[in-house]
Amino acid sequence: MRRVVVTGLGALTPIGNTVQAYLEGLQNGVSGANLITQFDASKFKTQFACEVKDFKIEDHLHRRVSRRLDRFSQFAMVVAEEAMQDSGLDLEKIDLDKAGVIWATGIGGLHTLEDEVETFLNGDGTPRYSPFVIPKIIGDIAAGHISIKYGFRGVNYSTVSACASSSHAMTNAFDYIRLGRADIVITGGSEATVARLCIGGFNSMKALSTRNDDFKTASRPFDLDRDGFVLGEGAAGLILEEYEHAKKRGAKIYAEIVGAGATADAHHITAPHPEGIGARNVMKMALNDAKMNPTEIDYVNVHGTSTPLGDLAETKAIQQVFGDHAYNMNISSTKSMTGHLLGAAGAIEAVAGILAINHNFVPPTINHFTDDPALDNKLNLTFNQAQEREVNAILSNTFGFGGHNSSVIFRKIK
């Protein structure tokens, strides 16, 4: 099968609105949490989130375009453009029939849905919906807008698998290229769910942290006092390209994607299997796909959402897969900084891993105060400060409601 490499990156995150700013946030252990600005959250159990800051869509898109896009699609267009510019692709020199888009979102156009329903309920019952309402809400639409902008006529769709969505999108893009069905795929994910329905719904499930008086440190993966995840928003995009195609045009190559896996817990709609069976199996599947020994992995970017059950189950799975090597590699959760971007989590965490490979550092798990006796304290969970080390290969985990599990492996190009 053909080799697949990463030749462009884009990022719009709660700790930086470009790839460079995101890198600096990761290196410095910045918390992206703040009090919610997008609506009045004073009556909600959780009043904070990791929002994208200082974002003005008019700096990126003309109003005639942006007004037809929900916030999640706006994010997608911005990171796709950064990734395309970064890749140096010349649209006049590539086969547009073999260039595609596989995007992801977990929820889709939630802001548009809320706004349109509220307008209707506050009216006299006469329907006055925008003609753009359906195209703005549906989850596949970001992929469509990206393909239209660049004229990509190849594969085009979106994946929806909750928090595993963008990892599955990257996996599918990887498969399309290595099987010869595409030469180039823009892949990644975007999510914009800092909204009343999402905060309120997750609060009802008791899934979110409620640390309103100390929100900067609320996302505490692996800490004894972790009390739920912090919702985030943003996007990341990657240009995946067939290796010989990239080499022929002299492209910069960030990393090679070498393996991926997808499994199900088949256990519970929202809770992970307590022994991490699905997580264990998906990491093994990705390693087998990559034809790699577990000892070749230097860094695992964990799902690590800061929930009592999830963090424990994932570390159990890691130790089952990696054995004694689990003590030699680094493990960290960048969600401690960015919050949980749901369907975009896999993409922004893949970018974090690729940056680790290119800059030889491991992003920290910030906000660690108290060891959890249920966790093995010999694991290097990269607490509170980034660590310098040579990073040749990383494995990124994302797991979603419904029992969806995804792992992706990136490696320094050889």
Buried (B, 14 or more C-beta within 10 A) or exposed (E): EEBBBBBBBBBBBBBBBBBEBBBEBBBBBBBBBBEBEBEEBEEBBBBBBBBBEEBEBEEBBEEEBBEBBBBBBBBBBBBBBBBBEBBBBEEEEBEBEBBBBBBBBBBBBBBBBBBBEEEBEEEEEEEEEBEBBEBBBBBBBBBBBBBEBBEBEBBBBBBBBBBBBBBBBBBBBBBBBBEEEBBBBBBBBBBBBBBBBBBBEBBEEEBBBBBBEEBBBBBBBBBBBBBBBBBBBBBBBBBBBBBEBBBEBEBEBBBBBBBBBBBBBEEEEBBBBEBBBBBBBBBBBBBEBBEBEBEBBBBBBBBBBBBBBBBBBBBBBBBBBBEEBBEEBBBBBBBBBBBBBBBBBBBBBBBBBBBBBBBEBBBBBBBBEEEBEEBBEEBBBBBEEBBEBEBBBBBBBBBBBBBBBBBBBBBBBE
